[in-house]
Amino acid sequence: MSGSGQKQKVPLSTHLIAGGTAGLAEALCCHPLDTIKVRMQLSRSNRKGMKPLGFFATGKQIVARETFLGLYKGLGAVATGIVPKMAIRFASFETYKSWLADKDGKLSPGNIFLAGLGAGATEAVAVVNPMEVVKIRLQAQQHSLADPDAVPRYRNAAHALYTIVREEGFSTLYRGVALTALRQATNQGVNFTAYQYFKKWATEFQPQYADSGLPSYQTMVLGLVSGAMGPFSNAPIDTIKTRIQKATKVPGETALSRFTKVAGDMFKNEGVSAFYKGITPRVLRVAPGQAIVFAVYERVKGWIDAAKAAPLEKDDYEA
């Protein structure tokens, strides 16, 4: 706290470090759920009498055919991108908040939502879309990691990135970027708005945590609830995006024609329910992921703030 009673502005570097650390923790814990989600979204169910596999059946099939490590396909792409992704998310959110705040530093719920939208769109364009194109291509490969004779098209994230750019062009990394930006924007708009207000209400109800911050278990619960809200609002966008990014480039095809073709084929051949494929693992992936992200972010941010304040407190004591 400053002498005027106002909270000191947190440096951008703190948001970058805390956000990056939180993102890495989330990736390591939740990636198997994302692999199951992608496989469910890519599954076809147009044969008569054939029902698409559910969440547990899909996970069981991956482990049986490709070993447990198959659940971690594409982790290299995620780990490479998740640190800058989360760093950009939190840093841009704080930046947009500062731009939208009134002269007293206060924000309306609408402005917090706009800051979240901006943060989601920023991370989508800067990091998420290229990362997801590579990740989805790796996750879509159904080869066993235990079989030395199984040679996949993409060996790892770096090889997938190189192959995609060489064979299909750099622009392929931005296939579906509008849908990714829309998905990330709505996710983070809802996520940050809900979390900020849940946190505010929890702190008002427990004033003893006003200075020290809420306990980690409480930030995890708040992150879990706020994180579950986004996926239900944009599931069709995410499913269409996944199929667009998995497909190879077709000469002469535009972004709009790709979107229309994929969405039309899904509706015609698989019905409305196809747009919600993978919703269970997505919620199970996103909600706990946000619980981990906010808990780790708040904890690391607290450690950084404490480390920066320690030398100052020592000097004051000696003086």
C-alpha positions in Angstrom: 0.0 0.0 0.0 1.2 3.5 -0.7 1.1 6.4 1.7 -2.1 7.7 0.1 -3.9 4.5 0.9 -4.1 3.4 -2.8 -2.6 0.1 -4.0 0.7 0.5 -5.8 0.5 -0.3 -9.5 1.9 -3.8 -10.1 4.8 -3.7 -12.7 4.1 -5.3 -16.0 7.1 -7.7 -15.5 5.3 -9.2 -12.5 2.2 -10.0 -14.6 4.5 -11.5 -17.3 6.4 -13.8 -14.9 3.4 -14.8 -12.8 1.3 -15.4 -15.9 4.0 -17.5 -17.6 4.6 -19.7 -14.6 0.8 -20.2 -14.2 0.5 -21.2 -17.8 3.2 -23.8 -17.6 1.7 -25.4 -14.5 -1.7 -25.6 -16.3 -0.2 -27.2 -19.4 1.6 -29.9 -17.4 -1.5 -30.8 -15.4 -4.3 -30.6 -18.0 -2.9 -31.5 -21.5 -4.4 -35.1 -21.6 -7.9 -33.6 -21.4 -7.2 -31.4 -24.3 -5.9 -34.3 -26.4 -9.2 -36.2 -25.7 -11.2 -33.1 -26.6 -9.4 -32.7 -29.9 -9.9 -36.4 -30.8 -13.6 -36.2 -30.0 -14.0 -33.1 -32.1 -12.3 -34.7 -35.1 -14.3 -37.9 -34.8 -16.9 -38.6 -37.5 -20.2 -40.2 -36.7 -21.9 -40.4 -40.1 -22.1 -44.2 -40.3 -25.4 -45.8 -39.5 -25.6 -47.3 -36.1 -22.2 -45.9 -35.1 -22.1 -43.6 -32.1 -19.1 -41.3 -31.4 -17.0 -42.4 -28.5 -17.6 -40.6 -25.2 -15.0 -38.9 -23.0 -13.8 -42.0 -21.1 -14.0 -44.3 -24.1 -11.9 -41.9 -26.2 -9.2 -41.6 -23.5 -9.2 -45.4 -23.0 -8.8 -45.9 -26.8 -5.9 -43.5 -27.0 -4.0 -45.2 -24.1 -4.7 -48.7 -25.5 -3.6 -47.9 -29.0 -0.9 -45.3 -28.4 0.2 -45.8 -24.7 -0.4 -43.3 -21.9 2.1 -40.9 -23.6 -0.3 -40.6 -26.4 -2.4 -38.3 -24.2 0.6 -35.9 -24.2 0.9 -35.5 -28.0 1.4 -31.9 -28.9 2.6 -31.0 -25.4 5.8 -29.6 -26.8 3.8 -27.1 -28.9 1.7 -26.1 -25.9 4.7 -25.8 -23.5 6.5 -23.6 -26.0 3.5 -21.4 -26.4 1.8 -21.5 -23.1 4.3 -19.3 -21.2 4.1 -16.4 -23.6 0.4 -17.0 -24.0 -0.4 -16.6 -20.3 2.2 -13.8 -19.9 0.5 -11.9 -22.8 -3.0 -12.7 -21.4 -2.4 -11.2 -17.9 -0.1 -8.3 -19.1 -2.5 -7.2 -21.8 -5.6 -7.6 -19.5 -3.9 -5.2 -17.0 -2.9 -2.8 -19.8 -6.5 -2.7 -21.2 -7.9 -2.3 -17.7 -5.6 0.8 -17.2 -6.8 2.3 -20.5 -10.5 1.7 -19.7 -10.4 2.8 -16.0 -11.9 6.1 -15.0 -9.9 8.9 -13.3 -10.3 7.1 -9.9 -9.0 3.9 -11.3 -12.4 2.1 -11.1 -13.9 -0.1 -13.8 -17.5 -1.0 -14.6 -18.3 -4.7 -15.3 -18.7 -3.8 -19.0 -15.2 -2.4 -19.1 -13.7 -5.4 -17.3 -15.4 -7.6 -19.9 -14.0 -5.5 -22.7 -10.5 -5.8 -21.2 -10.9 -9.5 -21.1 -12.1 -9.6 -24.7 -9.1 -7.6 -25.7 -6.7 -9.9 -23.8 -8.2 -13.0 -25.3 -8.0 -11.6 -28.9 -4.4 -10.4 -28.3 -3.2 -13.8 -27.1 -5.0 -15.6 -29.9 -3.3 -13.6 -32.7 0.1 -13.4 -31.0 0.5 -17.0 -29.8 -2.5 -19.2 -29.6 -3.5 -19.8 -33.2 0.0 -20.9 -34.5 0.4 -23.0 -31.4 -2.9 -24.7 -31.9 -2.4 -25.5 -35.5 0.8 -27.4 -34.6 -0.8 -29.0 -31.5 -3.9 -30.2 -33.4 -1.8 -31.7 -36.2 0.2 -33.7 -33.6 -2.8 -34.7 -31.6 -4.6 -35.9 -34.7 -1.9 -38.5 -35.4 -3.1 -41.9 -34.2 0.2 -43.8 -33.9 1.6 -45.7 -31.0 4.6 -44.0 -29.2 5.6 -47.5 -28.0 6.1 -48.8 -31.6 9.5 -47.9 -33.0 8.3 -48.7 -36.5 5.4 -46.3 -36.4 6.7 -43.2 -38.2 4.3 -40.3 -37.9 4.0 -37.5 -40.4 5.0 -35.0 -37.7 7.7 -36.2 -35.3 7.5 -33.4 -32.8 6.4 -29.8 -32.5 9.5 -28.3 -34.2 9.2 -30.8 -37.1 5.5 -30.1 -37.4 6.0 -26.4 -37.5 8.8 -26.7 -40.2 6.7 -29.2 -42.3 3.6 -27.1 -42.2 5.4 -23.9 -43.2 7.4 -25.6 -45.9 4.6 -27.5 -47.5 1.6 -25.2 -46.9 3.0 -21.8 -46.3 3.4 -19.6 -43.2 -0.2 -18.4 -43.5 -1.4 -21.9 -42.6 -0.4 -21.2 -39.0 -3.1 -18.5 -39.0 -5.8 -20.7 -40.4 -8.9 -20.2 -38.3 -7.4 -17.2 -36.6 -10.7 -15.3 -36.6 -12.5 -18.2 -34.9 -9.6 -18.6 -32.4 -9.7 -14.9 -31.6 -13.5 -15.0 -31.1 -13.2 -18.1 -28.9 -10.3 -16.7 -26.8 -12.0 -13.2 -26.6 -15.3 -14.6 -25.3 -13.5 -17.0 -23.0 -11.4 -14.4 -21.3 -14.2 -11.7 -21.3 -16.4 -14.1 -19.3 -13.5 -15.6 -17.3 -11.9 -12.3 -16.1 -15.2 -10.6 -15.4 -16.4 -13.5 -13.3 -13.1 -14.0 -11.5 -12.6 -10.3 -10.7 -16.1 -10.0 -9.2 -16.0 -13.3 -7.4 -12.6 -12.3 -5.9 -14.0 -8.8 -4.9 -17.0 -10.4 -3.2 -14.9 -13.0 -1.4 -12.5 -10.3 -0.1 -15.4 -8.1 1.1 -16.9 -11.1 2.9 -13.4 -11.9 4.4 -11.8 -8.5 5.2 -8.9 -10.3 6.9 -7.5 -11.2 3.5 -7.7 -7.6 2.1 -3.9 -7.1 2.4 -2.5 -10.7 2.3 -4.8 -11.9 -0.5 -7.2 -14.9 -0.6 -5.9 -18.4 0.3 -4.8 -20.5 -2.7 -7.7 -22.9 -2.2 -10.2 -20.1 -2.6 -8.6 -18.6 -5.7 -8.7 -22.2 -7.1 -12.4 -22.5 -6.5 -13.1 -19.0 -8.0 -11.0 -19.9 -11.0 -12.7 -23.2 -11.4 -16.2 -21.6 -11.5 -15.2 -18.7 -13.7 -13.3 -20.9 -16.1 -16.3 -23.2 -16.7 -18.4 -20.4 -18.0 -16.6 -19.7 -21.3 -16.7 -23.2 -23.0 -20.5 -23.4 -22.9 -20.8 -20.1 -24.7 -18.5 -20.9 -27.7 -18.4 -24.7 -28.1 -19.5 -24.6 -31.8 -16.8 -22.1 -32.6 -14.1 -24.2 -31.0 -15.2 -27.4 -32.8 -15.3 -25.7 -36.3 -11.9 -24.1 -35.6 -10.4 -27.5 -34.7 -11.6 -29.1 -37.9 -10.4 -26.2 -40.0 -7.0 -26.3 -38.4 -6.6 -30.0 -38.8 -7.3 -30.0 -42.6 -4.5 -29.4 -45.1 -4.5 -26.3 -47.4 -6.8 -26.4 -50.4 -5.7 -24.0 -53.3 -8.2 -21.2 -53.9 -10.1 -21.7 -50.7 -10.9 -18.7 -48.6 -11.4 -18.4 -44.9 -15.1 -17.9 -45.4 -15.5 -20.8 -47.8 -13.6 -23.1 -45.4 -15.9 -22.0 -42.5 -19.0 -22.5 -44.6 -17.9 -25.9 -45.9 -16.9 -27.3 -42.5 -19.9 -26.0 -40.7 -22.3 -27.1 -43.5 -20.8 -30.6 -43.7 -21.0 -31.0 -39.9 -24.6 -30.0 -39.8 -25.6 -32.1 -42.9 -23.7 -35.3 -42.0 -23.6 -35.3 -38.2 -26.4 -33.0 -36.9 -26.4 -30.2 -34.4 -24.8 -32.3 -31.6 -21.6 -32.4 -33.6 -21.0 -28.8 -32.8 -20.8 -29.7 -29.1 -18.4 -32.7 -29.5 -15.7 -32.6 -26.9 -17.6 -30.2 -24.6 -17.1 -32.5 -21.6 -13.3 -32.8 -21.8 -13.1 -29.1 -22.7 -14.9 -28.0 -19.6 -12.9 -30.5 -17.6 -9.8 -29.1 -19.2 -10.6 -25.4 -19.1 -12.2 -25.1 -15.6 -9.5 -26.9 -13.6 -6.9 -25.2 -15.9 -8.2 -21.8 -14.9 -8.3 -22.9 -11.2 -4.6 -23.8 -11.5 -3.8 -20.7 -13.5 -5.3 -18.2 -11.0 -4.0 -20.0 -7.9 -0.4 -20.2 -9.3 -0.7 -16.6 -10.7 -1.8 -15.1 -7.4 0.8 -17.1 -5.4 3.7 -16.3 -7.7 2.6 -12.6 -7.9 2.6 -12.6 -4.1 6.1 -14.0 -3.9 7.4 -11.5 -6.4 5.8 -8.6 -4.5 7.2 -9.9 -1.2 10.7 -10.3 -2.7 10.7 -6.8 -4.0 9.4 -5.4 -0.7 11.9 -7.3 1.5 15.1 -5.2 0.9 13.0 -2.0 1.5 11.7 -3.3 4.8 15.2 -4.3 5.9 16.6 -0.8 5.0 13.8 0.9 6.9 14.5 -1.3 10.0 18.3 -0.5 9.9 17.6 3.2 9.5 
